[in-house]
């Protein structure tokens, strides 16, 4: 259900958890959070962690959800373009997220469906038929094993794309940290380009519903949600946070 053969990646839907992207061959890429001070780890975002379910076309083209991690509010957006999937994570309360870390985890469930190959700054998931590369252009991103970490206080961008070279051996070493970044570090040109792609996908999606009068938007959203076409939990047509 809600499967798009040309782009199997999709974010959340009725049968999955927000924060988990479902790929082919039982491959999962999930966004988890970890509080380095309290050592609280969270990889499943259910009520009341779900703050707002935003637009979702179920095909992987665009989706957005706003979540809570304790007192921290953050937004997760995904957009697909040209065979790639882009993730944009933004903290809406950065003043409360000084010790919170994003963890972008790549895994197969069950484990025997594929193999994870790690390189200097990227993770490659390979099965018998295809391989995917998971990476981040964000300066503060740091790979440890098959997990890419990044401070939540600064916008984080992740990329999932087909891997031309599936890799030949497992590498256990840890990539060296890049130039440190904090909440005030400007976006790099690569990050700005990817953020623009996500914004374009958001604009295209919301533009498809521009004909709905604002006073009837809540009713329209309830109808399409009930039919399973989209999940739009918003009382207006403002762009998601």
N, C-alpha and C positions, 0 to 999 in steps of 0.2 A: 504494500500500500504506500502511496506517495513516493514511488520509486521512479527516478529519472535515469534511464540507461546511459545517457551521454554524460551525466554528472551525478554519480551516486552519492556524493557528499551532501549531507543535509544536517541542519543543526537540531533543534528540538521539535518534537511533534507529540501527538497524544500518547504514543507508546514508548517514548524515550525521555531522558532527563535533559533539562537545560544544561548546557555546558559540554555535552558529548556530541561529537560529530561522527556519524556512522558511515564508514566507507565500505568498499567491497571486500569479500573474503574475510568477513568478521574482523576487519581492522577498525580500531577505535582511536580517535584522537580526542582527548578530553582536557578541558580547562579545570584545574583544581586550584585551590587557594590554601596557603599555609601561613599561619601567624608565627613568626619566629620567636616572639616573646612568650606567648602562651602555649605554643606547640600544638595549636588546634589545626587540624587538617580537614579539608572538606572537598570531596569530589562528586558528591551528589547534591543537587540543588532542587529541593522540593519545597512545598509550602512549610513554613512561612518564608523560606529563603527567596521564593519567587516574588519579586516586588511588582513587576509588570511584564506581561507577555506582549511583545510588540509585533510588528508585521512579520509574516512568514509565508512564503509562497510554496513551501514544501518540496520544491524542486531543487533547492540549493542555490538559486540565483541570489536570494537575499533573505536574511532573518535578523531579528534583534530581540533581545530580552534584557530586562533590568533585574538585577539580583541583589541580595543582601548577604553579608558575611559579618555577623555581629552587628556593629553600628556602621559598618562600611557598606556603601551603596556603589555598585559598579555596573557597567553596561558591556554586553558582549554582542558584537555584530559579525555576521559572516556574509561574504559576497563571492560569487563565482564569476570568473571572466577568463575566457580563452583556455579552458582546461585546468586553471588554477583556482584554488579557494583561498580567500584572504580573511584573516581574523583581525578584528580591531577591538581591543579591550581598553576601556577608559574608566578610571575611577572617578566617581561623582563626589566623593568626600575624601580627597587626598590628604587632608589634615588629620584624618583618623586612620590612615593606612601606612604609616611610617614603617611598621614592622611586618606588613603583609606582603607576601610573595606570590606571584603567579607561577603555576607549574603546568606547562604544556606537555602532556604525557602521551606517548605513542605505544600501543600494545595490541596484541591479538587475543581475542577471546573466542574459542579456546586457543591456548598458546601454540598448538601444533598446526594452526592454519597458516603460519608464516614465520618469518625471521626478521629480527630487528638488527640492522647494521648501523653502527655509529661512526661518524667521521668527526673532523675537527670541530665544526660548528653546526652540524646538521644530523638528522636522524633519517635513515632510509628503512622503510618497511617493505619487505619483498615477499611475495607469494610465488606460487608456481607459474602464474600467468602475467603478473605485472608488479611494478614497484612504485612506491610513492616517497617523495622527499619532503620532510618537515623541517622548516628552518625559520629563523627570525632575523630581519635586518636591524632590529632595535639595538642600539649601542650597548645597553646594559644586559642584553641577553647572555646567558651562560648555560652551556650544556653539561650535564652530568649524567652519564649513562644515556638512557633513551628519554630523558626529561630535560626540557629547556625551561630555565627559570628566569624571572624578571621581576623587579619591584613593581608592585601594583600602583604606587604613587605616580608613576609615569606612564603615558600611553604605550601599550604593547601591541606589536603587529606580528602575526604569524602567517606563514605561507605553506600551503600544501599543494604539491605539484607532481605530475608524473616524473619519475626518475629515469633519465635516459640510460644511466649506468646503475644497475641494481646493486653494485658493490660485490666484492669478492671475499672479504674476510671480516670477522668481527674485530672491532677495536675497543679495548677496554679503557683506554686513556681518557682523561677529561680535558676538554678544550680549555684553553686559557681565557681568562676574562677579557672582554673588550674594554674600550674606554668607559669608565663608570658614568652612569647617567642617573639623574634624580628628577623630581617633579618639575624642576625649572630648566632642564636640558632641552634645547630646541629640537624639533624633529629634523631628522636628516632628509636629504633630497629623496632617497629611496622610500622613507617612511611617508613623506608627504605625497609621493606619487601613489602609493598603495592606499593611503587614507582618502585620496581623491577618487580612486576607483570604488571604494566602499560608499562614499558619498553619492557618486553617480548612480550606483545600484539602489541606494535608498531613495533618491529622487525619482528614479524611474518607477520604482514600485509604488510610492505614494502618489505619483502622478496618474497612475491608472485609476485612482479613486477620487480624483479631483472634482468629478461631476456630482459627488454626493453632498447635498446641503449640510452645513455644519450642524444645524439643529436636528437632523435625522441620522447623524453619523453613528451615534450609539446604537440605534436600532438596526442600522445596516450592518454594523460590526457583529451584532448578536446573530443576525441571520446567516452571514457567511461563516461564522464560527460554528453555528449549529449544523450547517451543511458540510462542514469539514473542509471547505475550500481554503480558508485562511484562518489564522488566529490573530485578531486585532483587538486588544483590550485597551482602548483609548477612547476618551469622550470627545476628542477633537482630532484635527488633522495636523497637529504640530509634528515636526520631525522628532524622532526619538532622542532622548537625552544622550 
